[in-house]
């Protein structure tokens, strides 16, 4: 399954650049990009790549790929998925440790843990000044709908414990990945969904 993530697919987006929130600057990260694609059976694939001075960051050590909580308190990559203009959405967090979390919301920050039985595919690679994380989410874990809006984001912890917040688009004010303005990647259509 994860071999698909490393392959370039005709459905992959061009690399999308995440921008740092102006209130949380980072001097050691040069860039964070993500490629969005579709895997087998309509799954959503994400390929995150962080470039920077990795030795100046706190990157969680590899562990078993288990559901965990509070991953956003440390370095992790995230995707928020909304069906069209529906106020409900889902949130998926992926740590470089291979731990993950999934949540469902009826509206803005109204919800809790996603109870679907799932185990996302996660692959992590680290070399030199580059950290890569690939994730695959099965179509039945996504909100129902033909056209999905995605909020792509990352939280990065530096060696001093300071967090920087990265997103495709930030709404005005403090960092807030749940805000509808952050759902800036429009029109993702899972294959096989009608």
MIKETI-161479 format. One record per residue (C-alpha): residue number from 1; z, x, y. Coordinates in Angstrom, 1 decimal, padded with zeros to 4 digits. Example, Ala and Ser with C-alpha at 12.3 -4.5 7.8 and 13.67 -1.06 7.14 Angstrom:
<nulums>
+-----+--------+--------+--------+
| num |      z |      x |      y |
+-----+--------+--------+--------+
|   1 |  007.8 |  012.3 | -004.5 |
|   2 |  007.1 |  013.7 | -001.1 |
+-----+--------+--------+--------+
</nulums>
This chain:
<nulums>
+-----+--------+--------+--------+
| num |      z |      x |      y |
+-----+--------+--------+--------+
|   1 |  000.0 |  000.0 |  000.0 |
|   2 |  000.9 |  002.7 |  002.6 |
|   3 | -002.3 |  004.6 |  001.9 |
|   4 | -004.0 |  001.9 |  003.8 |
|   5 | -002.0 |  002.7 |  006.9 |
|   6 | -003.3 |  006.3 |  007.1 |
|   7 | -006.9 |  005.1 |  006.8 |
|   8 | -008.9 |  004.0 |  009.8 |
|   9 | -009.9 |  000.3 |  009.4 |
|  10 | -012.6 | -001.6 |  011.2 |
|  11 | -009.9 | -004.0 |  012.3 |
|  12 | -007.7 | -001.2 |  014.0 |
|  13 | -007.3 | -001.3 |  017.7 |
|  14 | -007.9 |  001.7 |  019.9 |
|  15 | -004.7 |  003.7 |  020.4 |
|  16 | -002.5 |  001.7 |  022.9 |
|  17 | -000.2 |  003.7 |  025.2 |
|  18 |  003.4 |  002.7 |  025.7 |
|  19 |  004.8 |  003.3 |  029.1 |
|  20 |  008.4 |  004.3 |  029.9 |
|  21 |  010.5 |  001.8 |  031.9 |
|  22 |  010.9 |  003.3 |  035.4 |
|  23 |  014.7 |  002.9 |  035.2 |
|  24 |  015.0 |  005.0 |  032.0 |
|  25 |  012.8 |  008.1 |  032.5 |
|  26 |  012.4 |  010.8 |  029.8 |
|  27 |  011.5 |  014.4 |  030.6 |
|  28 |  010.9 |  015.3 |  026.9 |
|  29 |  008.5 |  012.6 |  025.7 |
|  30 |  004.8 |  013.2 |  026.6 |
|  31 |  003.4 |  010.1 |  025.1 |
|  32 |  003.9 |  007.2 |  022.6 |
|  33 |  000.9 |  005.4 |  021.2 |
|  34 |  000.4 |  002.7 |  018.7 |
|  35 | -002.6 |  001.5 |  016.7 |
|  36 | -002.5 | -002.1 |  015.5 |
|  37 | -004.5 | -003.1 |  012.5 |
|  38 | -004.8 | -005.5 |  009.6 |
|  39 | -004.0 | -004.6 |  006.0 |
|  40 | -004.7 | -006.3 |  002.7 |
|  41 | -004.0 | -010.1 |  002.5 |
|  42 | -003.6 | -010.5 |  006.2 |
|  43 | -000.7 | -008.1 |  006.7 |
|  44 | -000.1 | -006.5 |  010.1 |
|  45 | -000.1 | -002.7 |  010.2 |
|  46 |  001.3 | -000.5 |  013.0 |
|  47 |  000.9 |  003.2 |  013.4 |
|  48 |  003.2 |  004.6 |  016.0 |
|  49 |  002.9 |  008.2 |  017.2 |
|  50 |  005.5 |  009.9 |  019.5 |
|  51 |  004.7 |  013.3 |  021.1 |
|  52 |  007.3 |  015.4 |  022.8 |
|  53 |  010.1 |  017.9 |  022.4 |
|  54 |  011.5 |  016.5 |  019.2 |
|  55 |  014.4 |  018.9 |  019.1 |
|  56 |  015.7 |  017.3 |  022.3 |
|  57 |  015.8 |  013.8 |  020.7 |
|  58 |  018.1 |  012.1 |  018.2 |
|  59 |  015.9 |  011.1 |  015.4 |
|  60 |  017.7 |  009.4 |  012.5 |
|  61 |  017.7 |  011.2 |  009.2 |
|  62 |  015.7 |  009.7 |  006.3 |
|  63 |  017.5 |  007.2 |  004.1 |
|  64 |  016.7 |  004.5 |  001.6 |
|  65 |  014.4 |  001.8 |  003.1 |
|  66 |  017.0 | -000.9 |  003.5 |
|  67 |  017.6 | -003.8 |  006.0 |
|  68 |  020.0 | -002.6 |  008.6 |
|  69 |  021.3 | -003.8 |  012.0 |
|  70 |  021.5 | -002.4 |  015.5 |
|  71 |  018.6 |  000.0 |  015.0 |
|  72 |  017.7 | -000.5 |  018.7 |
|  73 |  020.8 |  001.4 |  019.6 |
|  74 |  019.0 |  004.6 |  018.5 |
|  75 |  015.5 |  005.8 |  018.2 |
|  76 |  013.3 |  003.0 |  016.7 |
|  77 |  009.9 |  001.4 |  017.0 |
|  78 |  009.5 | -002.3 |  017.4 |
|  79 |  007.0 | -005.2 |  017.4 |
|  80 |  007.6 | -008.7 |  018.7 |
|  81 |  005.2 | -011.3 |  017.3 |
|  82 |  004.5 | -014.7 |  018.9 |
|  83 |  002.0 | -017.4 |  017.8 |
|  84 | -000.1 | -018.3 |  020.9 |
|  85 |  002.0 | -020.0 |  023.6 |
|  86 |  004.7 | -021.1 |  021.2 |
|  87 |  008.2 | -020.1 |  022.5 |
|  88 |  009.3 | -018.9 |  019.1 |
|  89 |  008.7 | -015.4 |  018.0 |
|  90 |  009.8 | -012.7 |  015.5 |
|  91 |  011.1 | -009.2 |  016.0 |
|  92 |  010.7 | -006.3 |  013.6 |
|  93 |  012.5 | -002.9 |  014.1 |
|  94 |  011.6 |  000.2 |  012.2 |
|  95 |  013.7 |  003.4 |  012.3 |
|  96 |  012.5 |  006.9 |  011.4 |
|  97 |  015.3 |  006.7 |  008.8 |
|  98 |  013.1 |  004.1 |  007.0 |
|  99 |  015.7 |  001.4 |  007.7 |
| 100 |  014.4 | -001.8 |  009.2 |
| 101 |  015.4 | -005.2 |  010.6 |
| 102 |  013.8 | -008.5 |  011.1 |
| 103 |  014.8 | -011.4 |  013.4 |
| 104 |  013.4 | -014.9 |  014.2 |
| 105 |  013.9 | -016.7 |  017.5 |
| 106 |  013.3 | -020.3 |  018.5 |
| 107 |  013.0 | -019.3 |  022.2 |
| 108 |  014.1 | -016.5 |  024.5 |
| 109 |  016.8 | -014.6 |  022.6 |
| 110 |  017.8 | -017.8 |  020.7 |
| 111 |  017.9 | -016.9 |  017.0 |
| 112 |  019.1 | -014.5 |  014.4 |
| 113 |  018.2 | -012.6 |  011.2 |
| 114 |  014.9 | -013.5 |  009.5 |
| 115 |  015.9 | -014.8 |  006.1 |
| 116 |  012.6 | -014.4 |  004.4 |
| 117 |  012.6 | -012.1 |  001.5 |
| 118 |  010.7 | -009.1 |  002.7 |
| 119 |  010.4 | -005.4 |  002.3 |
| 120 |  008.0 | -003.8 |  004.9 |
| 121 |  006.1 | -000.7 |  004.0 |
| 122 |  007.3 |  002.2 |  006.1 |
| 123 |  006.0 |  005.8 |  006.1 |
| 124 |  007.4 |  008.5 |  008.4 |
| 125 |  005.9 |  011.9 |  009.1 |
| 126 |  007.2 |  014.7 |  011.4 |
| 127 |  005.4 |  017.9 |  012.3 |
| 128 |  005.9 |  020.2 |  015.3 |
| 129 |  006.1 |  018.0 |  018.4 |
| 130 |  004.9 |  014.8 |  016.7 |
| 131 |  006.7 |  011.9 |  015.0 |
| 132 |  004.6 |  009.3 |  013.3 |
| 133 |  005.8 |  006.0 |  011.8 |
| 134 |  003.5 |  003.6 |  010.0 |
| 135 |  004.7 |  000.1 |  009.1 |
| 136 |  003.2 | -002.9 |  007.3 |
| 137 |  004.4 | -006.4 |  007.6 |
| 138 |  003.3 | -009.0 |  005.1 |
| 139 |  001.4 | -012.1 |  006.5 |
| 140 |  004.1 | -014.5 |  005.2 |
| 141 |  006.7 | -012.8 |  007.4 |
| 142 |  004.6 | -013.3 |  010.6 |
| 143 |  004.9 | -016.5 |  012.6 |
| 144 |  002.3 | -019.1 |  011.4 |
| 145 | -000.8 | -019.2 |  013.5 |
| 146 | -004.3 | -017.9 |  013.8 |
| 147 | -004.0 | -016.0 |  017.0 |
| 148 | -000.8 | -013.9 |  017.6 |
| 149 |  000.5 | -012.1 |  020.7 |
| 150 |  002.3 | -008.8 |  020.1 |
| 151 |  005.0 | -007.0 |  022.2 |
| 152 |  004.9 | -003.3 |  021.2 |
| 153 |  007.8 | -001.2 |  022.1 |
| 154 |  010.1 |  001.8 |  021.3 |
| 155 |  013.6 |  002.9 |  022.0 |
| 156 |  014.1 |  006.6 |  022.1 |
| 157 |  017.5 |  008.4 |  022.2 |
| 158 |  017.7 |  011.9 |  023.6 |
| 159 |  020.1 |  014.6 |  022.4 |
| 160 |  022.8 |  013.4 |  025.0 |
| 161 |  022.7 |  009.8 |  023.7 |
| 162 |  020.7 |  008.5 |  026.6 |
| 163 |  018.1 |  005.8 |  025.8 |
| 164 |  014.6 |  005.5 |  027.2 |
| 165 |  012.7 |  002.2 |  026.8 |
| 166 |  008.9 |  002.2 |  026.2 |
| 167 |  006.6 | -000.8 |  026.0 |
| 168 |  003.0 | -001.8 |  026.4 |
| 169 |  004.0 | -003.8 |  029.5 |
| 170 |  007.4 | -004.2 |  031.1 |
| 171 |  008.5 | -007.3 |  033.0 |
| 172 |  010.2 | -006.9 |  036.4 |
| 173 |  013.8 | -005.9 |  036.3 |
| 174 |  015.8 | -004.1 |  033.6 |
| 175 |  014.2 | -003.3 |  030.2 |
| 176 |  013.6 | -006.6 |  028.3 |
| 177 |  011.3 | -006.5 |  025.2 |
| 178 |  012.0 | -010.3 |  024.6 |
| 179 |  010.5 | -011.4 |  027.9 |
| 180 |  007.1 | -013.2 |  027.4 |
| 181 |  005.5 | -010.7 |  029.9 |
| 182 |  006.1 | -008.0 |  027.3 |
| 183 |  003.8 | -009.7 |  024.7 |
| 184 |  000.8 | -007.9 |  026.1 |
| 185 | -001.4 | -007.4 |  023.1 |
| 186 | -003.2 | -010.8 |  022.7 |
| 187 | -005.4 | -012.2 |  020.0 |
| 188 | -004.3 | -010.4 |  016.8 |
| 189 | -005.8 | -012.6 |  014.0 |
| 190 | -004.5 | -012.0 |  010.4 |
| 191 | -007.3 | -012.1 |  007.9 |
| 192 | -007.3 | -015.1 |  005.6 |
| 193 | -005.3 | -017.2 |  008.0 |
| 194 | -007.0 | -020.4 |  009.2 |
+-----+--------+--------+--------+
</nulums>
